[in-house]
Each structure stands twice: as structure tokens, then as C-alpha cells.
Amino acid sequence: MGLQSQVTFPFYLLDFFRVFKLKMKLFSFFTQELAVDLGTANTLIIQDGKIVVDEPSIVAINRTTNEVIAVGLKAMQMQGKTHENIKTIRPLKDGVIADFQAAESLIMELIKMIGGKKRFFTHLKMVICIPSGITEVEKRAVFDSADHVDSKETYLIHEPMAAALGIGLDVQAPEGNMIIDIGGGTTEIAVISLSGIVTDQSIRTAGDEFTMDILDFMRKKHNLLIGERTAEKVKINVGSALKDLENPPEKWPVNGRDLLTGIPKQIFTTHLEIAEALDKSISKIEEAILKALEDTPPELASDIYRRGLFLTGGGALLRGLDRRISSKTKLPVHIAEDPLTAVVRGTGIALKKTEEYSFLIDRKSI
């Protein structure tokens, strides 16, 4: 009687689970999941935990046919060297989409670079990072661009939150962390605690502004007209936030056109000149950091005093910037490991846990 009264296992459930598992495998086979850092200067895409695209956010278009000739690095090589039938466009300005059609072309062509699964069979899921100071209209523009590349699920994540995830901070903990993400178009400063942004400052002074500062400085100081690509190279090779560096870089040759004679010429510049050129823009970033610290609740300010500030983004690579900010705030400043990819790595982490993270924005949220 004891044996008869035992409950028998419903073996038909095993068949159900096998079928369910097979369906999930088939669904995952036809699903393409992408984490996208759609930046003003560069666009990075992560698939299956790996960075599969890292290209400049530039599109080259044929003016007569309106066809896309090149995107990314190939388009950047054309910048400043085109004839009247070709134009190069940077679809994003100050961290947001400025040219809707060009942005769609950029995203579509970069996804094509990935290859792999056939697009018409694929269920595309995307998490795209956005500046914290973005408006509702600008959010809709990002969603619409994703819709036009046939994304079935689209989520947005604020850049400071993505950067915090990317450098390994526990954003869900009841602790305050201040992130300073200096990108191409915007500098995002945010205090994060309990899966939310407590206070933030988003200013449109960042890498692009640094490049224009160098361009203007060369024109005023040396009567030398240079292009944006040349100014960018100067920033990378001798860019500095301080004149007093422990290991100063060698002087760097700058080629351009003499404004007085109209003849091409070369001059040499040093980190001392570039520190002078960038001083005003860096001061604006310092002011925004101080404003964010002023708005921080005292308990979180206590955490920040202990933990310090975290620098991410391409601007974090500017020589001496951590020392300058530390001197201004009297707080320790930590540069993230591989700051250029911190945001996209964090976006990739959010992509894996879209159901868990409440701070992700979907179309229903706006």
C-alpha cells in the first residue's frame, strides 16, 4: 500500500521541457543581441560579450545619388579631402542625433559589418546608451533610428550608468559613486546609488570642444590653418591638462596652411601650448563637477569622499587631467581601465540583464 500511495513523477513533463529547451535554442539562434555605444566621435558595438565594431561615427555620401559610399574609418579618411560630389557627415552632435537619415545609415552599415546571422531571419535586440541630459524628443529619435534598422526590442541606458557598470561598480548597492564620463560630444557627471542617478550634470564640453580649441589656438598663435583630423592627432599625441607633467611627450609636428602666405607649412607644438589651449574648456568641466558635488546628499557625499571620483571616456586619457581634477576637488581621482570602452562594456552587461535592471528605458517609458 505504501508503494501504491507514492506520487509518480509525470514523465510527460520531461518531453515538455525538452521541446521548450529546443524552442529556446532555436529562438536564440535567430536572435541577434547588440549593445551599442552610439557616440559623437566613435561608435562601438558588442555582440556575445566581444567588441565587434569600433569605428568613427562618420558617413560619406554621394551628393548626386544620395547613396552611402563609406562609413566609419573609410569615411573618416575622406574627411576634409572630398570633392563637390561627396560630403562627409557626422550624424551625432553633442551626443545626440543631429542628422536622422545619416544616423540610420551609420547604424545599418555598422551592423552589416558584423555579418553572421541572416538579417531577415533575425530577431534584433539592442541596448543603446544615451547622454543623461537627453530630451524626450531626442530619445524618440534614437528609438526611431533603431526601428528603421528593424530592431524588435530596443532599450536605452544613460551613459554614466553604463560607464559605472563597465568599470565594475555595483550600481544597485546603497552607496554613492561619482562617474565623470568625458566623451566626444558631452561630459556626463553623475552620482549613482540604488540603480538610479541621484544628481547629474551634462555639459556639451568634451573631446570635440578640445579639438576645436586646438584648431583655434593654432590659427591665433601660429597663423596656421589646420583641419579637424590634424587637431585630433595633436590632442592625442601632445594633449595635456597640465603644463607640469612627470613624463612630458616629445614635441609634435603640425602641418597646415599659412594664413599669411597661403603656402603649406609645418610648425612644432608641445604639451605646454596644448595645456594653454585647453585650459578654458577643462575649467568648465571642473565647474560642472563642483556643481554636481554641491547637489549631492551628505550621506552620498561621505561615500564619495572615501571612494573618490571615477574617470571614463576618451577624455580620461588626456595627460594630467586626473591630477588637475584631484587638485581642484581635493578628492582622489581614478582613471578606469580602458576608459574608451567602459561605456560599451557596461551597455553589454545591461544587455544580458534587461529584465533585472530597472534603470533601462524602453519605448513604453517615454
N, C-alpha and C positions, 0 to 999 in steps of 0.2 A: 504493500500500500504506500510505503514511503517513497518507493521509486516512481510509482504512478503519479503521486502528488507533486513531484518535482516539475517546475516550469521548463518546458523545452524551448531551446533557442530558435527563434524564427529565422531559419536559414535563407528564406527568400529575401531578407534584408541585405544579405551579402551580395546578391545579384543586383539589388538596387544601388548599393554603394559602388559596385564595380562600374555600372553604367554611368552613375553620376561622376565618378572619377574620370572615366573616359571622355565624357562630355566636357569636363573642366579642362582636360588636356587639349582637346580639340579647340575649345574656346581660346585657351592661352596661345595655341599655335597661330590662330588667326588674329590675335591681339598684338598691337604694337604700342608700347608704352614709352613715352618720351618725356624727359624733364628738360625744359628749355629756359636758358638764361638769355632772354632777348634784350641784349644790351645796346646802348647807343654806339659804342665802339666795336664790340665783338659779340657774336652770338655763339653760345656753346650748347650742345645737346648731349644728354646722357641717355643711353639705352642699355638695359641689362647691367647697370652698375658701371658702365665704361663710357668715357667721353669719346663719342664717335664723330662729332663735328666741333671744330674750333676755328671759326672763320670771321674776318671783319664784316661788320654789318653794312655792306655796300652793294648796290646793284648797278650794273651798266646796262643801259637801254638804247636801242636804235631809235632815233627820233622819227625816222620816216615810217618804219613799220610798227613801232611801239613794242617790239619784241625784246625779251631779256637776252642779252648777249653773254653776260657773265655775272656771277655773284661771288662774294667773299674775297679771297686773296687775289684771284684773277681780275676782279673788278677794281680792287684797290690799286693794283699795278697800273691800271689805266687812269687813275685819278690825277687830274691836272695835266694829262697828256693827250686828251681826246680832241678830235676834230669836230666840226659843227654837226655831223650826223650821229654822234654818240654823246650821251650825257651820263654821268655817274651820279647816283642819288644815295644819300644816307637816309633810309626811311624813318629812323628814330632821331628825335631831337629832345634833349633834356630828359632822357629816359622814357619818353612816351612816343607813340606812333604819330609822326607828322605827315607821312605820305602813305595813305591806306593801301593803295594798289601796289606800290613798291614793297611795302611790308609783307603783303600776301605773297608776292613773287619771291621775296627773300626766303620766307619760311618754307614755301613749297619746294624751291630749288635745293635748299639745305636738307630737307627731308629726303629728297631724291638721292642726295649724296650717300645717305646711309645704305640704300639698297636693301637687300634681304627680302622680306616678305612682300608679296604682290599687293599693291595698294588697293585694288578693287575688292580684294577678299578681306582686308584688314579692318578690325575694329580699333580705331586710333584713340588712344587716351593720352592727354597731355596735362602737365602741370607747368605753368609759365610764371616766372617771377616778375613782379612789378614794383615800382617805387612806392614807398609808404604814403607819399603826398599826392598820389594819383586821384583824379576826379572820377565820378561815376560815369561820365561820358567817355573818358579815356579807358576805363575798364571795359565798357561795351565795345570799344574799338578793338581791344585785344581779343575779346570773345568772338567778335565778328570775323576777325582775321583767322582765328582758329577754325571757325565754322567753314570758311571758304577753302580751307585745306582738308575739309572732310573729317574734322575731329568729332568723335561721337561723345566723348567725355572731356570736358575742359575745366581745370581748376586754376586759380590764381593764388600766388603766395607773395607776401611782401618781402622785399629784398633783405631787410635786416633780420627777419625771422629765418629766411633761407640761409643767410650767412652764419647765424648762430648755430643752426643745425649742422651746417657744413664744417664748422670748426670743433664740433663735438660737445657743445654745451647742452645741458638738459633744460630745454625751454619750458617744460611742464612743471619744473620744480618751483617752490615758493622762494626763489632767490632772484635778486636783481643782477642783470648783466647788461652792460652798455656796449653796443656794437656801433662801430663807425665804418661804414662801407663807402669807400670813395671809388666810384665807377667812372664811366666816360662822360655821362651827361649830368648825373646828380650825385650828391653826397648825402647818404642816409644815416642819420644818427638816431638810435632808438634804445630805450631801456625796456628790456624784456623780462617778464615774470609771469608764471602760471599760464603759459600758452597765449599770452597776449602782449601787445605793445602798450606800455603804461604811458610813456611820453615819447614824442619823437620830433625831430626837426629834419625836413627835407629841403635842401637848398640846391640850386642849379649852378653850383660852382664845383667843378670836378676836373677830370682829366682833359676834356675838350677845352675848358677855360684855361688850363695850364698851357696847352698847345698854342692857343691864341695869344696868351701873354708873351710867350717866347717869340712868336711871329712879330708882334708889335714892338717888342724890345729890339729885335734885330733891325727893324725899319728905323726906329728913332735913334738908336745908339750908333749903328754902323752904316746907316743909309743902304741897307741890304734888303731886297725883297726876296723872301723865301716862301715856299709852299707849305701846306699843312703837313705833308708827309715828311719833309725835311725837319720841320719844327718838332714833330713827333719823335724822330730819331735823336734829335738834340736832347729832348726831355728824357728819353730812355738812357742815353749814354752819359750825359753830364748833369742831368736834373738833380736838384738838391733843394731842401727846405732850409738848410743852414749853410752859412759860409765856413763855419768851423767844423770840418769833418776829420775823423780819425784817419780814414783812408780815402783821400780825395781822388777822383778819377782823372785820367790824363786829359789835356786839352783836346777839343774835338773840332775837326774841320767842318765848316758850314759853307755850302755852295749856294749862290743865288745870283740875282741881277743887281748891279749897282744902280741905285736910283738917280745918281747924278750923271753918269756917263751912258747908262743903258747897256753896258757891257757886262757879261758874266764875270763874277769874281769869287774868290774864296777868302774867308777870314777864319780865325781860330777863336773858339769861345771856351770858357771854363765854368766850373760849378759855381764860382763866385758871382759871375754875371747872371746865371740862371736863377740862383737863390734870390738875387735882387729883383729879377723879372717876376718871380712867383710870389713875392712877399705879400702883396695885397690880397691875392686870392686865398692864400693859406690863412691869412688873418681872418677872412670871412668864415672859413671852416672852424677856426678856433672860437670865434664868437658864437657860432651855432652850437658847438659842443658845450660851452659855458651856459648857454640858454637852456639846453636840454638838462644839464646838471641842476640848474636853478629850479626847474619844474619837477624834479624827481622827489617823490615822497621820502621822508627821512629814513625809514627802515630800509628802503631800497638803496638809498644813498650810502648807508652803512655797509651794505653788501658790496657796492661798487668801490668803496674805499679799500676794502680788503682784497677784492678780486682784480681791480684795475679796469682799464679800457681795452677793447679788442679791435684791432685794425684789420679790415679786409678790403678786397678790391684792388685794382691795378694801382691806384694812388698810394696804397700802403707801401709800395716798392720805392717810392721817392726817398732818396737818401736823406737821413736825418729827420724825417717827419715825426717818427715816434719820439725822438728826444725833444723836439720842439713842442709837441703837444703835452708831453710829460712835464716840461718846464712850465708851461702855461697853466696846467691844471693841478700840478703838484701830486699827480697820481701816476702809478705805474702803467705803462702802455705796452701791450703785447701785440706783435705782428703775427697774424695767422700763418700757419704752414701752408705754402702755396696759395697766397691770398687771391690770385687771379681766378682760381676755380672754386673758391669756398662757396659762392652763391649757387653755382650749378650743382655742386655736390650735395648741398642742403636741399635743393629742389628735387634731386634724385631720391633722397631719403624720404621726403614728403610724398613722392610718387608711390613708394612702396606701402605707405601707411595713410592713404587718403581717407579711409574710414575712421582712423584713430584721431587725426589732427583736426581739432575744431576751428583752427585759425585759417584753414583753407577756404577760399571763396569760390563758389560755383555760381552759375547764371541765376539761380533762384535767390541768391543773397543780395543781388543788386536791383 
